[in-house]
Amino acid sequence: MTPINPSGLWKKRLGDWVINPYVGCEHGCYHCYCPAMPGVKFNNNGHKQRDWGKYLLPKIGIVGALRDQLRKFTPEKAKTTEWGDGWVLMSFLTDCYTPSEAKHKLTRQCLQLLLEAGHRVRLQTRSVLVERDFDLLAAHRGQVLLGTSLPYMDDALARALEPRAAAPSRRLKMMQKAHDLGLNLYVAVAPFMPFHGEQTMEEVLRVVEPLDPREIFCEVLNPKGDNIAMMAEALSAFPEYARTMTDYTLESWAKFTWQVLSIGLAKNSRF
């Protein structure tokens, strides 16, 4: 097992390297494209995309393997990528603070090893379980960038689409606690929904401005496998949104339109 692997996410400025302590994620977000990605599909014991949120496979032995890897994988070597900043992302194909992390503690153990070795770590989570590790993050605040996804601030909509993730309002409180500790933060307005527009974006920007985030970025909804159909089914309490999702397919996806909208909103914001 090689815990830290090169990441193509440097193209998004998210990380040169990535470490995923788990296969699967218990949050079960219907919009998530990760279960359709090869890193999950070929390592999840045959689970289907619609099983997302119902299984979690801890990577047994990852802590020991990481300890061995770090003997040679130094922060200096981590900076030899095309981007060159050397950030290690936790995580991409799973939420590193999926609920069972409270029991397994693989993320905490890996995080401690990485930080004590001097690596720069970018944490990405929809969970407030990260608050448990604020002691580690505060002790290494210069090496840490903590972020969460806030595609909207509607808790009821989030409960439909992200059934076992923390509500957006609770994520915002977690980020406020992190800000009070002096941690460097970022916010992902992701995924930006096809049924949302400028008003939703402005609401998110308004509530996160007091956090002084180092970065804010927007990423549009990524159609992969069954996620669009799953979202349409989950939005029974939001028929106006469900109708939009029914027409939202790979063939009709106006990618350029959403790029222009995102860029325009970013230019018009105060950040």
N, C-alpha and C positions, 0 to 999 in steps of 0.2 A: 504494500500500500504506500502510495506517495501522497501525503495529505495536501501539500501546497502544489498547485499546478498553474501553468501559464493561463492567462485569461485574455480572451478577445475583447473584454469589456474596457480595455484601455482606450478603445475607440470612442467610448462614451465618457472617458475620464472617470471611470468607476473603480478601476483597479488593474494593476499589472498581473496580479496573482490572485488566486481564489482558493478558499478552503471551505468545504461543505461537510460538517460533522454528521449529517444525516442524509438518507435518501427518503424523500417524501416530506410532507408538511401537514401538520394537523389543522392548520387554519382553514383549509378547504375553500379558498377563494375561487369563485367560479370563473373569474376573468383570467386566472393565472395560466400562462403558457408553458410554465416549467414542466408539467407532467407530459407534455408532448415533445420535449427536448430529448435528444439521444442519451444525455447523462442520467436521465431518470428512466426513460423507456426501457433501456437495456440493463438496468440495475435494480428494478423494483419487484423482482420475483413474479413478473407477469401481470401486475395490476394494470387495469385500464384507466384511461384518463378520468372517467367518472368515479373512480375510487379515490381520487385526490382528496385528502383530508381524512381518509379512513385508515391510513396505514402510515407507519413510520419505522424505518430501519436504521437504528443507530450503527455507526461505523465502528464496530468493536475493534479495539487495538489502535485507533487513530491517535490517541494521546502518546502512546509509546513510539509509534511511527513518526509522529511529528517531532518528538524529542530527539530521535535519531537524525531526522532530516536537518534539524536546525544546527547540528554540529558543523555542517558544511554550507547550509543555506543561510548566509549572513545578510544583514541589511545592505551591505555593500554589493553583494551579488544580486540582491533583489532590484537594484537600480540599473541593471544592464539591459532593460527592456526598451522597446521602441519609444514608449512614453518616458520612461526613465525616472518616475517619481517613487517607484517601489512599493506602492500601497498593496497590502493584502486584504482582499475583500472577504468578509464574513457576512453573508454568504450569497450565492446566486441561485442555485437550484433548490434551495430549502430556506426556510426562515431559521436562522441559527438559534432563535429563542422560541422555537415551537414549544407548546406546553410541557411535553415530556422532558424538556431540558431541565426542568426543576428537579427531576429525579436523576437523570443521567449525568448532568453537569459536564458533558463533553465540550460544549462551547466555552464554559468558564475555564476549564483546564487548558484547552488549546489557546484561548485568549491570554491566559497568564504566561504560558510558555513564549508566545509570540512577543508580548510586550517586554518581558524580562530579557529577551534576546535582542531587543532594540528595534524591532520591526514596527512599521507604521501600519495601523489597522483601520480599515473602514468598515464600520458595522451598519448593517441594513436590516431593519426589523419592523414588523407591524405589532410587536408584542411589548408589553410593559414589564415583562420578566427581566428585561435588561437592567431595570432599577436595582435588582439584586447585586449586579456587578458594578455599580457606580463606584464602589471603593477602589476597584482595580482601574477603572477608567480615570478617576480623579487622580490617582497616584501616577498615571502615565498620560496626563491630559495632552501633552505636546505630541504624542504619537497617535492620537485617536481622533477619528472623525465619525460622529454618530448621526445616523439619519433614519427617517421614517417616511412612509408613503402617506400623503394626504391628498387624494384625488378630489376630495370634496369634504364638507363638514357635516353631512347629513348622516346622523347615527342610524336612523331607521333604514336608509338605503344600504349602509354598510352592513347592517345585520342581515340583509337579504343576500348581498353579494359576497360578503366576507364573514361567513357565519360564526367562525370561532376565533377571529382576530379581535384585538382590542378596538373599541369604538374610536372613531376619529377624535372625539372630544377628550377621551382618556389618553390617546397618543399625544395630543397637544399638551396635556398636563405633565406627561412623562418628559417631554422635550423642555418644558419650563423648568422642571427640577434639574435637568441636565444643564440648562443654561445657567441656573443659579450656582451650579458647581464649577462654572467656568469651562465647560466642555465645548469643543468646536462642533458645530452642528450643520446639517444640511437637510433639505426637504425635497422630496420627489413628489411632484404633482402627477402621480402615475398609478394606474393608467388613466389618462384623460379620456372621458367617455364621449361617444358620439352624440349623446343626448344632452351634453352640457355645453356651455359657452362662456362668454366673457364674464358674466356675473359670478359663475362658480369659481373661475380662476381668481377673480378679484377678491372673493371672500376668503379663499385660502391664503392669498398673499397678505391680506389685511391681518389675519390672526397670527401669521408666523412672523410678521415684521418685528415684533418686540423681542423675538428670540435671537435677532442679529445673526441669521444663518450665514455660514460661509458660502454656501451654494444653494440655489434653487433651480431645479430643472424639471421640464415637462416631457413626458413620454406618452404617446397615444396608445390606445388599446391595440394589442397585438393579436390578431386572429390566428389561433393554432389549434388544429384538431377540432375537438368538440366544445371549446370554451364559449363560442358565441351562442350556440344552441343551449348550453347549460345556463348561461346568463339570462336568456330570454325566458326559460322555464322558471328561474328563480325570482323573476321580477313580476310575479303574479299580483302583488300588491301595488305595483307601479305600471298599470297597463300602457300609459303613454310612453314609458321607457321601453317596455317589452316590444311594442310595435316597431320602435326604432331598431332594436336589436334584430328583429326578424328580417329586416332589410339590409343588415350590416354583414356582408359577406366579403370574402377575399376578392371576389370579382367586382364588387361595388365599392370597395374600400378606397376612398379618395385620399390616399396618403399625402399627396402634395397639398391638398386643402388643409389638412390638419397640421402639417408642418408650417404652412403660412400663418394659420391662426395662432399656433404656439409662439412663433417668432414675433408676431405682431403684439401679442399680449405681453411677452417678455419686454419688448422695447418700450411699451407704454407703461410698464410698472415702474415703481420707484426703486427697484433693486438694480 
